Amino acid sequence: MPRVGAPIAVVDLGTNSTRLLVARVVDGRVEELDRRSTVTRLGEGVDASGRLADAAMDRVFATLREYRDLIDGHGADPVVAVATSAVRDSANGEEFRTAMRDRFGIDARILSGDQEARLTFLGATNGRPASRATLVVDIGGGSTELVIGRPGADPEFHVSTQAGSVRQSERHLHDDPPAPEQLAELREEVRGIIDAAVPPDLRDGVEHGIAVAGTATQLASIDLGLEQRGSARADGHLLTPAACDRMLATLASKPLAERREVRGLDPDRAPTIVAGAAILVEAMDAFRLDTVEAAKADILHGAAIAAQTAP
């Protein structure tokens, strides 16, 4: 167990982005010291090929070289690294992990769906009142996690679905901008995935929704019209179905070059934001949510808390 208050580093090797959190955990609360996110598209092509591409791994390694310097600069120890959908689903995931360990001294743990759900829920709901049945929606590049429970306890239900923004973009959105029928097919598939994955009684029992990861915070930033990417103002913003529908329609009508110029949107997120927005809209509809809260606290925070409390 790390010393109380000593810096901890968490690296999340996602399908679309590689992220870093350096933080102190004191009395179960996470104090961020540094946070970075770089779109590396590690999962590019994995849905079709079943393998991590060499170019994709090289993008991650270049980012980890920068992150290693930041970690060392903060004197963070331990360094916790987690890998989710892209690495879990790829035939050469172990080779990738070995190269990471040899080059950067970072030993990534491939999380099971159970572990990913528990850490995501812990991070997103930490410090919140336990009175409401809460849905945490984590829209990743390769998968979307749907986790239901009450803050302060382990999740009561979770499922990892194939409704990731990169995966769905590669499956359906072949034109630029995407043709209406392509977006409709994407939404129909996502709707079917959620309907099949979550029993109706569980969907009906949810009282509050929290959406974490890049899609949600990017949509919050767009909804607020923020000029500064990654602004703290997006954290906690309530997204309504009407606002998300409106943003989805606008984003889907623009070619990629114009999406990159949308105020509040990180240009690197432009290739996958249409699919991500569609997934969130379908999730809100399936759970009949009037709002979802965009939150930056997610699996990074959950992994930091778990590392501090581990024996």
The 8 nearest C-alpha neighbors of each residue, nearest first, counted from 0:
[[1, 310, 309, 307, 2, 308, 306, 3],
 [2, 0, 307, 3, 5, 77, 76, 306],
 [1, 3, 5, 4, 0, 307, 6, 76],
 [4, 2, 5, 1, 25, 24, 307, 23],
 [3, 5, 23, 25, 24, 2, 6, 1],
 [4, 6, 2, 3, 23, 7, 1, 75],
 [7, 5, 75, 23, 22, 76, 4, 21],
 [6, 8, 75, 76, 22, 77, 21, 23],
 [9, 7, 21, 78, 20, 75, 79, 77],
 [8, 10, 79, 20, 80, 19, 78, 299],
 [9, 11, 80, 19, 18, 79, 81, 12],
 [12, 10, 18, 81, 17, 13, 80, 82],
 [13, 11, 82, 17, 81, 10, 18, 16],
 [12, 14, 16, 15, 17, 11, 83, 82],
 [13, 15, 42, 140, 85, 41, 141, 40],
 [14, 16, 40, 140, 13, 38, 41, 39],
 [17, 15, 38, 39, 13, 37, 40, 14],
 [18, 16, 12, 37, 13, 11, 36, 39],
 [19, 17, 36, 11, 35, 10, 16, 37],
 [18, 20, 10, 35, 34, 9, 36, 11],
 [19, 21, 34, 9, 8, 33, 22, 299],
 [22, 20, 8, 33, 32, 7, 31, 34],
 [23, 21, 31, 32, 6, 30, 7, 20],
 [22, 24, 6, 4, 30, 5, 29, 7],
 [23, 25, 29, 28, 4, 27, 30, 304],
 [24, 26, 28, 27, 4, 23, 3, 29],
 [27, 25, 28, 24, 3, 29, 4, 304],
 [26, 28, 25, 24, 304, 29, 125, 126],
 [29, 27, 25, 24, 26, 30, 126, 125],
 [28, 30, 24, 23, 31, 22, 27, 25],
 [31, 29, 23, 22, 24, 32, 28, 25],
 [30, 32, 22, 33, 21, 29, 23, 34],
 [33, 31, 22, 21, 30, 34, 23, 20],
 [34, 32, 21, 31, 20, 22, 35, 19],
 [35, 33, 20, 19, 21, 32, 36, 31],
 [34, 36, 19, 18, 20, 37, 33, 66],
 [35, 37, 18, 17, 19, 16, 38, 34],
 [38, 36, 16, 17, 39, 18, 35, 62],
 [37, 39, 16, 15, 40, 267, 17, 36],
 [38, 40, 16, 41, 58, 59, 15, 37],
 [41, 39, 15, 43, 42, 38, 14, 16],
 [40, 42, 55, 14, 39, 43, 15, 56],
 [43, 41, 14, 85, 45, 40, 44, 15],
 [42, 44, 40, 41, 45, 55, 165, 52],
 [43, 45, 46, 47, 48, 42, 52, 51],
 [46, 44, 49, 48, 50, 42, 47, 43],
 [45, 47, 44, 49, 48, 166, 42, 43],
 [46, 48, 45, 44, 49, 50, 169, 170],
 [49, 47, 45, 50, 46, 44, 51, 89],
 [48, 50, 45, 89, 46, 47, 90, 88],
 [51, 49, 89, 45, 90, 48, 91, 52],
 [50, 52, 45, 89, 42, 91, 53, 55],
 [51, 53, 55, 54, 50, 56, 43, 44],
 [52, 54, 56, 55, 57, 51, 58, 50],
 [55, 53, 57, 52, 56, 58, 51, 41],
 [54, 56, 41, 52, 58, 57, 53, 40],
 [57, 55, 59, 53, 58, 54, 41, 60],
 [56, 58, 60, 54, 59, 55, 53, 61],
 [59, 57, 55, 61, 56, 60, 39, 54],
 [60, 58, 62, 56, 57, 61, 39, 63],
 [59, 61, 63, 57, 62, 58, 56, 64],
 [62, 60, 58, 64, 59, 63, 57, 65],
 [63, 61, 59, 65, 64, 60, 66, 58],
 [64, 62, 66, 60, 65, 61, 67, 59],
 [63, 65, 61, 67, 62, 66, 60, 68],
 [66, 64, 63, 62, 68, 67, 69, 61],
 [65, 67, 63, 69, 68, 64, 70, 62],
 [66, 68, 70, 64, 69, 65, 63, 71],
 [67, 69, 71, 66, 65, 70, 72, 64],
 [70, 68, 72, 66, 67, 71, 73, 65],
 [71, 69, 67, 73, 72, 68, 75, 66],
 [72, 70, 74, 68, 73, 69, 67, 75],
 [71, 73, 69, 70, 74, 68, 75, 67],
 [74, 72, 75, 70, 71, 69, 6, 21],
 [75, 73, 71, 72, 70, 76, 6, 7],
 [74, 76, 6, 7, 73, 70, 8, 77],
 [77, 75, 7, 78, 6, 74, 8, 1],
 [76, 78, 7, 75, 79, 8, 1, 6],
 [77, 79, 8, 76, 9, 7, 80, 75],
 [78, 80, 9, 8, 10, 77, 81, 107],
 [81, 79, 107, 10, 9, 11, 108, 106],
 [82, 80, 108, 11, 107, 109, 12, 10],
 [83, 81, 109, 12, 108, 86, 110, 11],
 [82, 84, 110, 87, 86, 109, 85, 13],
 [83, 85, 87, 141, 86, 88, 142, 14],
 [86, 84, 42, 14, 88, 87, 83, 141],
 [85, 87, 92, 89, 88, 84, 83, 82],
 [86, 88, 84, 85, 83, 89, 109, 92],
 [87, 89, 85, 86, 84, 90, 49, 45],
 [90, 88, 50, 49, 86, 92, 91, 87],
 [89, 91, 50, 92, 49, 88, 51, 93],
 [92, 90, 94, 89, 93, 50, 51, 95],
 [91, 93, 86, 95, 89, 94, 90, 96],
 [94, 92, 96, 95, 91, 97, 90, 86],
 [95, 93, 97, 91, 92, 96, 98, 99],
 [94, 96, 92, 98, 93, 97, 99, 91],
 [97, 95, 93, 99, 94, 98, 107, 100],
 [98, 96, 94, 100, 99, 95, 101, 93],
 [97, 99, 101, 95, 100, 96, 102, 94],
 [100, 98, 96, 102, 97, 101, 103, 105],
 [99, 101, 104, 105, 106, 97, 98, 103],
 [100, 102, 98, 99, 104, 103, 97, 105],
 [103, 101, 99, 100, 98, 104, 105, 60],
 [102, 104, 105, 100, 99, 101, 67, 64],
 [103, 105, 100, 101, 102, 106, 99, 67],
 [106, 104, 100, 103, 99, 107, 80, 78],
 [105, 107, 100, 80, 104, 108, 99, 96],
 [108, 106, 80, 81, 105, 96, 82, 109],
 [107, 109, 81, 82, 110, 80, 106, 79],
 [110, 108, 82, 81, 83, 87, 107, 111],
 [111, 109, 114, 83, 115, 108, 82, 112],
 [110, 112, 114, 113, 115, 109, 83, 87],
 [111, 113, 115, 114, 116, 159, 110, 158],
 [114, 112, 116, 111, 115, 117, 157, 110],
 [115, 113, 117, 111, 116, 112, 110, 118],
 [114, 116, 112, 118, 113, 117, 110, 119],
 [115, 117, 119, 113, 114, 118, 120, 112],
 [116, 118, 114, 120, 119, 115, 121, 113],
 [119, 117, 301, 121, 298, 115, 120, 116],
 [120, 118, 298, 297, 116, 122, 121, 117],
 [119, 121, 123, 117, 118, 122, 124, 116],
 [122, 120, 301, 118, 119, 124, 125, 123],
 [301, 121, 123, 297, 300, 119, 125, 120],
 [122, 124, 297, 296, 120, 121, 125, 119],
 [125, 123, 150, 127, 121, 122, 120, 126],
 [126, 124, 122, 127, 121, 123, 150, 151],
 [127, 125, 124, 128, 28, 151, 150, 27],
 [126, 128, 124, 125, 150, 129, 151, 123],
 [129, 127, 130, 150, 126, 131, 151, 149],
 [128, 130, 150, 149, 131, 151, 127, 132],
 [129, 131, 128, 149, 132, 150, 127, 133],
 [132, 130, 129, 133, 206, 149, 207, 128],
 [133, 131, 149, 205, 206, 148, 207, 147],
 [134, 132, 207, 148, 147, 208, 205, 131],
 [133, 135, 147, 208, 146, 209, 207, 205],
 [134, 136, 209, 146, 210, 145, 208, 137],
 [137, 135, 210, 145, 144, 209, 138, 211],
 [136, 138, 144, 211, 143, 212, 210, 139],
 [139, 137, 143, 136, 163, 212, 144, 142],
 [140, 138, 142, 163, 143, 141, 137, 164],
 [139, 141, 163, 165, 164, 14, 15, 142],
 [142, 140, 163, 166, 84, 14, 139, 165],
 [143, 141, 163, 161, 162, 139, 160, 140],
 [142, 144, 138, 160, 163, 162, 139, 137],
 [145, 143, 159, 137, 158, 136, 160, 146],
 [144, 146, 136, 158, 157, 135, 143, 159],
 [145, 147, 157, 135, 134, 156, 116, 144],
 [148, 146, 134, 156, 133, 154, 155, 157],
 [149, 147, 154, 155, 133, 132, 150, 156],
 [148, 150, 132, 129, 133, 152, 131, 151],
 [151, 149, 129, 124, 152, 127, 128, 148],
 [150, 152, 129, 149, 125, 153, 124, 126],
 [153, 151, 150, 149, 154, 148, 129, 121],
 [152, 154, 155, 117, 148, 151, 149, 121],
 [155, 153, 148, 156, 147, 152, 117, 146],
 [154, 156, 148, 147, 153, 157, 146, 149],
 [157, 155, 147, 154, 146, 148, 158, 145],
 [158, 156, 146, 145, 147, 116, 154, 159],
 [157, 159, 145, 144, 160, 146, 196, 156],
 [158, 160, 144, 143, 112, 142, 145, 157],
 [159, 161, 143, 142, 162, 158, 144, 192],
 [162, 160, 142, 163, 143, 141, 159, 166],
 [161, 163, 142, 143, 160, 189, 167, 164],
 [164, 162, 142, 141, 140, 166, 139, 143],
 [163, 165, 140, 275, 274, 167, 166, 271],
 [166, 164, 140, 168, 167, 163, 141, 271],
 [165, 167, 163, 169, 141, 168, 164, 170],
 [166, 168, 170, 164, 169, 165, 163, 171],
 [169, 167, 172, 165, 171, 170, 166, 274],
 [170, 168, 166, 167, 171, 165, 172, 173],
 [171, 169, 167, 168, 166, 172, 173, 185],
 [170, 172, 168, 181, 169, 185, 167, 173],
 [173, 171, 168, 177, 181, 174, 169, 170],
 [172, 174, 171, 177, 175, 169, 181, 168],
 [175, 173, 177, 176, 172, 178, 181, 254],
 [176, 174, 177, 254, 255, 173, 178, 253],
 [175, 177, 254, 174, 253, 252, 251, 178],
 [178, 176, 174, 175, 172, 181, 173, 251],
 [177, 179, 181, 180, 174, 176, 182, 172],
 [180, 178, 182, 181, 183, 177, 251, 184],
 [179, 181, 183, 182, 178, 184, 177, 185],
 [182, 180, 184, 178, 183, 179, 171, 172],
 [181, 183, 185, 179, 184, 180, 186, 178],
 [182, 184, 180, 186, 181, 185, 187, 179],
 [183, 185, 187, 181, 182, 186, 180, 188],
 [186, 184, 182, 188, 183, 187, 171, 189],
 [187, 185, 189, 183, 188, 184, 190, 182],
 [186, 188, 184, 190, 185, 189, 183, 191],
 [187, 189, 191, 185, 190, 186, 192, 184],
 [190, 188, 192, 186, 191, 187, 162, 185],
 [191, 189, 187, 193, 188, 192, 281, 186],
 [192, 190, 194, 188, 189, 193, 195, 187],
 [191, 193, 189, 195, 190, 194, 196, 188],
 [194, 192, 196, 190, 195, 191, 197, 189],
 [195, 193, 191, 192, 196, 197, 190, 198],
 [196, 194, 192, 193, 197, 191, 198, 190],
 [195, 197, 193, 194, 192, 198, 158, 160],
 [196, 198, 194, 195, 193, 199, 202, 201],
 [197, 199, 201, 200, 202, 196, 194, 195],
 [200, 198, 202, 201, 203, 197, 194, 204],
 [201, 199, 203, 202, 198, 204, 197, 205],
 [200, 202, 204, 203, 199, 198, 197, 205],
 [201, 203, 286, 199, 200, 204, 205, 198],
 [202, 204, 200, 201, 205, 199, 286, 287],
 [205, 203, 201, 202, 200, 206, 132, 286],
 [206, 204, 132, 203, 133, 202, 207, 134],
 [207, 205, 132, 131, 133, 204, 208, 134],
 [208, 206, 133, 205, 134, 132, 131, 209],
 [207, 209, 291, 134, 133, 135, 292, 210],
 [208, 210, 292, 135, 291, 293, 134, 136],
 [211, 209, 136, 293, 215, 135, 292, 137],
 [210, 212, 294, 137, 295, 215, 293, 297],
 [213, 211, 214, 137, 215, 138, 295, 216],
 [212, 214, 216, 215, 217, 211, 138, 139],
 [215, 213, 217, 275, 216, 212, 218, 272],
 [214, 216, 218, 293, 217, 213, 210, 211],
 [215, 217, 219, 213, 218, 293, 214, 233],
 [218, 216, 220, 214, 219, 215, 213, 264],
 [219, 217, 221, 215, 220, 216, 222, 214],
 [220, 218, 216, 222, 233, 217, 221, 223],
 [219, 221, 263, 217, 223, 218, 233, 225],
 [220, 222, 263, 224, 218, 223, 219, 264],
 [223, 221, 219, 220, 224, 218, 242, 246],
 [224, 222, 220, 221, 225, 219, 233, 263],
 [225, 223, 221, 222, 263, 262, 220, 226],
 [226, 224, 263, 220, 223, 227, 221, 262],
 [225, 227, 263, 262, 228, 224, 220, 230],
 [228, 226, 225, 230, 229, 263, 220, 262],
 [229, 227, 230, 263, 226, 265, 264, 225],
 [228, 230, 227, 231, 233, 220, 216, 217],
 [229, 231, 232, 228, 227, 233, 225, 220],
 [230, 232, 233, 234, 229, 295, 235, 228],
 [231, 233, 230, 234, 236, 235, 220, 225],
 [234, 232, 219, 220, 231, 236, 216, 230],
 [235, 233, 294, 232, 231, 236, 293, 295],
 [234, 236, 293, 294, 292, 233, 237, 232],
 [237, 235, 233, 293, 234, 292, 219, 238],
 [238, 236, 292, 291, 290, 293, 235, 239],
 [237, 239, 291, 290, 292, 236, 242, 219],
 [238, 240, 290, 242, 241, 289, 243, 237],
 [241, 239, 243, 242, 244, 280, 289, 290],
 [242, 240, 244, 239, 243, 245, 238, 246],
 [243, 241, 245, 239, 244, 240, 246, 238],
 [242, 244, 246, 240, 245, 241, 247, 239],
 [245, 243, 247, 241, 242, 246, 240, 248],
 [244, 246, 242, 248, 243, 247, 241, 249],
 [247, 245, 249, 243, 248, 244, 250, 242],
 [248, 246, 244, 250, 249, 245, 276, 251],
 [249, 247, 245, 251, 246, 250, 244, 252],
 [250, 248, 246, 252, 247, 251, 245, 253],
 [249, 251, 247, 252, 253, 248, 246, 273],
 [250, 252, 248, 249, 253, 273, 247, 176],
 [251, 253, 249, 250, 176, 248, 254, 177],
 [254, 252, 250, 176, 251, 257, 258, 255],
 [255, 253, 176, 175, 257, 256, 258, 252],
 [254, 256, 258, 257, 259, 253, 270, 269],
 [257, 255, 259, 258, 254, 260, 253, 269],
 [256, 258, 260, 259, 255, 254, 253, 261],
 [259, 257, 255, 261, 260, 256, 269, 253],
 [258, 260, 266, 257, 256, 269, 261, 255],
 [259, 261, 257, 258, 262, 266, 256, 264],
 [262, 260, 258, 264, 259, 263, 257, 221],
 [261, 263, 264, 224, 221, 226, 260, 225],
 [262, 264, 221, 225, 220, 226, 224, 228],
 [265, 263, 262, 261, 217, 266, 221, 220],
 [264, 266, 268, 267, 228, 263, 269, 259],
 [267, 265, 259, 269, 268, 264, 260, 258],
 [266, 268, 265, 269, 38, 270, 259, 264],
 [269, 267, 266, 265, 270, 271, 272, 264],
 [268, 270, 266, 272, 259, 267, 271, 258],
 [271, 269, 268, 272, 255, 267, 273, 168],
 [272, 270, 269, 273, 274, 164, 268, 165],
 [271, 273, 275, 269, 274, 276, 268, 270],
 [274, 272, 276, 275, 271, 251, 250, 277],
 [273, 275, 164, 277, 276, 272, 271, 168],
 [276, 274, 164, 272, 278, 277, 273, 214],
 [275, 277, 279, 273, 278, 274, 247, 272],
 [276, 278, 274, 280, 275, 279, 273, 281],
 [279, 277, 275, 281, 276, 280, 282, 274],
 [278, 280, 282, 276, 281, 277, 283, 275],
 [281, 279, 277, 283, 282, 278, 276, 284],
 [280, 282, 284, 278, 279, 283, 190, 285],
 [283, 281, 279, 285, 284, 280, 278, 286],
 [284, 282, 288, 280, 286, 281, 285, 287],
 [283, 285, 287, 281, 282, 286, 280, 288],
 [284, 286, 282, 283, 287, 281, 202, 193],
 [285, 287, 202, 283, 284, 288, 282, 203],
 [288, 286, 284, 285, 283, 289, 203, 202],
 [287, 289, 283, 290, 286, 284, 291, 208],
 [288, 290, 239, 287, 240, 291, 283, 238],
 [291, 289, 239, 238, 288, 237, 292, 240],
 [292, 290, 208, 238, 209, 237, 210, 293],
 [291, 293, 237, 209, 235, 236, 210, 294],
 [292, 294, 210, 235, 215, 236, 216, 234],
 [295, 293, 234, 211, 235, 296, 210, 292],
 [294, 296, 211, 234, 297, 212, 216, 293],
 [297, 295, 123, 294, 122, 300, 211, 299],
 [298, 296, 122, 123, 119, 299, 300, 211],
 [297, 299, 119, 301, 118, 300, 122, 302],
 [300, 298, 302, 297, 301, 9, 303, 20],
 [301, 299, 122, 303, 298, 302, 297, 296],
 [122, 300, 302, 118, 298, 121, 304, 303],
 [301, 303, 305, 299, 300, 304, 118, 298],
 [304, 302, 300, 306, 301, 305, 299, 307],
 [305, 303, 301, 307, 306, 302, 300, 308],
 [304, 306, 302, 308, 307, 303, 309, 301],
 [307, 305, 303, 309, 304, 308, 302, 0],
 [308, 306, 304, 305, 309, 0, 1, 303],
 [307, 309, 305, 306, 304, 310, 0, 1],
 [310, 308, 306, 0, 307, 305, 304, 1],
 [309, 0, 308, 307, 306, 1, 305, 2]]
